[in-house]
Amino acid sequence: MKNNSRNADTMLGWSSALEASAPARFDSRRASDNRRTSQIIAAYLQTSDELEACDLLATVQYRGGHEELHTGVSLLNSSDPRERIAGAAILGQLGWQDRTFLKESVDALLCALRDPDSQVVESALFALGHRADPRALDELLRFVDYPSADMRYASVRALMPHDTPRVVDALAKLSRDSDRDVRNWATFALGSQLESSSPPLRAALLERLTDEDPEIRGEALLGLARRGETSIVSALQRELDGELHGEWAAEAAASLGDPRLLPALRRLHARLECQDAAGFRSTVQSAITACEGKLGGGTLTLQ
């Protein structure tokens, strides 16, 4: 899945989300920052450098204590939208993996969904996605039909941690959205983030196999291959023989391990031999090995 730069989906969100997925270790470089939280927030509000802003808020999130909770809530009540966005970011990843003050932070973020500034609402949706609290589901589902594509996009990111039939139905609808990013992330969520293998989920992924966007088709193929959907062999063969857009089809072939894909995989591997694509050739070779393994086991025969 590729990064992009929609309103609430900036380097700030991506970088801090990646770091906050790690345990809040006592020997982290964050632990050696002797500044008060109020000083860090003051520095954040003065900087125009996005990476520095991300670094500063990550330190506040790392601490995850009462002072940081109070800071996040106070910022959410500011008259300045930029401060309210910072408050949502702090509360969304408070305590990193420890997810400190979950109830209190979610309560505050749910209130922020009524904010008059759309970017604050989007940031609150992203933050609620990080909190992954099922209490927020009813509120999150309200944004699936929102007129703004940015808001629908944020709703996908908020719904991704929740694997329930209602969420599958919502993401299936969003996977048909007119906005490319909304469709892409909804398809990715259905295929790679949820464990469900229900008929509605499979139907939504199958529908995306004819999408005009190669990444969306690839995400759908990956999701169906993970679920052992052998009906995608013909679609996979077409992608492997078509214009090269990315590794999705080869990864799906490796996951499915169907020997009927071997001719197309070998043709692709031969095409790549004259290109500077060593990493991609490795992915294709892994798919060939997986399919050859199934062939050797006598489960299927080449046609």
N, C-alpha and C positions, 0 to 999 in steps of 0.2 A: 504494500500500500504506500502510495506516494504522499509526501507532505504537500500542503498548499497553504495559501495565505488568506483564507476567508477571515472575516472580522475578528472572531474570537479564537481562531485557530492559528496563532502566530508562533514565532520562535519561542516566545515566553511560555505558551502553553505546552508546546512539544518538548522543549528542553527540560522544563521543570517536571513534567509528567514522567519523563524517562528517569530522571534522578530520583524522584520521589517513589519510584517503584522499588528502590533498594531499601534495606533495613536502615533505621536511624542509628548507626553505630556510634559508640562513644568516641572513637578515634577518627571520625569523619572530620574533614577540614572545617566543616560548619561548626564543630564543637569548639574550635580554637578562636572563633570570632568573639572578641570581648566587648563589642559594642552593645549598647542597650537596643532592644527591639525598636524603641521610638527613634533612635538615631538611624537605624537601618531603613526604616520607613521614610524618614526625612531625606535620606540619600536617594531612595527610590523615586520620590516625588520630584527631585531636582535633576535627575539624569534623563537624557534623551536617547541614551544608548540602550537598545532593546536587550542585548546580551547582559549588560550590567544590571539592568532592571530585573531580568530573570534570575541572575545570581543572587541579588539582594533578597527577593521574595522567597527563593528556595531556602535561604538561611532561616527566615522567619517560619516557614512551613516546617523545617527540620526541628525547630525547638518545640513547637506544638504544645505549649503549656497554656496556663490560664491567661498570662499576659498576651500571648499571641491570639488566643480566642477572642479576648476583649478587643484587641487591635483590629482583627478582621471584622467583627461586628460593628465597631465604631466607624471603620472606613465604609462599610455598607450603608451607614446612615449619613454619610457626608453629602453635601450639596454638589460636590464635584464628581461627575461621572467617572473620571479617571481613577479617583480614589475608591469609588464603589466597585469598579472593575478589579482593582487590587485587592479589595476586601473579599470579593468572591474567589479570587485566585488563592488567597491565603487559606480560607475556610475549606476550599475544595480538596486541598492536600495537606491539611493540618496533621502533623505527626508522622508524615510519610506512611510507611507500611503499617505503623501502629494505629493510624486513623483515630487520633485522639479527639475527644469531645464530638463524637459522631452525631449524637442526637441534637446537641446545641447548634452545631454547624449546619446540619440539614434544615433545622427549623428556620435559621436565619436565611439560608439560601432559598428556601421555599417562598419566604416573604419577598425576596429580591426578584422573583419571577413576575411580580407586579410592578417592577420599576418602570418609569416612563421612558427611560433611555433603552433603545433596543440592544445596544452593545452590552449594556449591563445585564440584560436578561440573557443574552447569548452566553456571556461569561458565567452566569449562574447555572445555566444548563450544562455547560462543560464541567463546572465544579461538581454538580450533582452526579454527573457521570462518574467522576472520580470517587465520590462517596459511596456510590452503588447501594444506596439504601432503598429497599422496596417500599418504604413509606412514601417515597416521592413519586411512585409510578403513575398514580392518577393524574397528578399535575403534569408530569412529563408528556403523557399521551395527548394532552390538550394541544400540543404544538405540532403534531403530525400534519394537521391540515392548515397550518398557519400560512397566510398569503406570502410572507417573505421567505425566499429560498434560503437566505442565511439562517433564519430561525429554524426552518425545517432541517437544515444541515446540522445545526446544533442539537436538535432533538434526536437525530440519529446517534450522535456521539453520547448523548445522555442515556439513551435506551440500551446501548450495547452491552452493559454488564448484566442485563436482566433477561434470563432465558425462560420466558413464560409464553403460553399461547397468545395472549393479548399482544405481547411485544413482537412475536413472530408475525402476527397479522399486520401490525403497524409497520414493521420493517419491510414486509412484503409490499405494502402499499407504497412506501418510500422508495423501494427499488424500481418502481415504475415512474418515478418523478420526472418532470420535464427538465430539471436541473441536473447536469452531468455529475457534479460532486455529490449531490444527495443520492442519486442512483448508485454511484460507485461505492460510497461508504455503507449504504444500506445493504448492498450485495455482499460486500466484504464482511459486514457484521453477521449476516445470515450464514455465509459460507464458512467463515473461519473463526468467529468469536462465539457463536452459540453451539451447544452440543446437541440440540434438538435435531431429530431426523424425521419430523412429521411430514405428512403429505403436503400441507400448505407451504412449508419451507422448501421442500424439493420442487414444488410447482413454481414457486417464485424464482428459484435459481434456474430451472429449465427455461423459463420465459426469457431470461437474460442472455441465453446463448445466441440470440440473434441481435443483440444490442449493437449499435453502430460503433461503440467505443471498445477497442481491443482489451483495455484493462478490465472493463466491466465483464466482458465475455470471459476473460481469464479468471477473474475472481469467482464467477459462477462455476466454471469448470473445476477449479480447485475445491470449492465447497461440495460439489457433487461427487468428485473423485474421492474425497475424504469419506463419503458415505457409501462408497462402493457402487455408485450408479453406473452400471455398464452400458446403459443406453446412450451415453455421451461419447462412445468410441468414434462414431462418424464425425461428430463435431470436433473432437480432439484431432482426428486425422486432418481435417480441413485447416485447423489452426497451425498444426505442425508443418503442413505443406505450403502455407500461405506466407505473407510478408511477416518478417520477424519484428515483433513489437516488445517482447519481454519474455520472462521465464515462466509465465503462468502455465502455459500449455505443457511444457516439459515437466514442471513440478507436478501438475495434475496427472500426467502419464506415469510418473514415478510412483505416485500415491495409488493410482488404480492398478498398475502392474499388469495390464492386459496385453498378451502377446500380439494381438492384432494391430497394435500400435508400432511394432518393431520396424516394418518397412518405412513408415513416415519418419520415425526417429532416426533411422540410419541415413535417410536422405538428408535430414536436417543436419546431422552430424557432419556429413560430407560437405554440405554447403558452408559450414562454419570453419572448415579446415583452412581455408584461405583468408579468414578474417581474424582480426585481433580480438578474439572473444574466448580466451582461455577459460575464464570462469563460467561462461555460459556453456561451453563444450562439456565442462565437467558436470553441469546439471543434466545435460542431454545424455551423457554417458551413464549417469546414475539411473536415469529413466530406462535406458536400454538394459542395464543390468537387472533392474527390477522386473522388467517384462520378460527377459530371458530366464529369470529364476522361475517365473510362473510356467513358462513353456517347458522348462526342464522337469517341472513337477507333474507334467502331463495333464494340467487342468484345462488347457485350451489348445487348439491347433491353429497355426497361421492359415489365413485365407488370402 
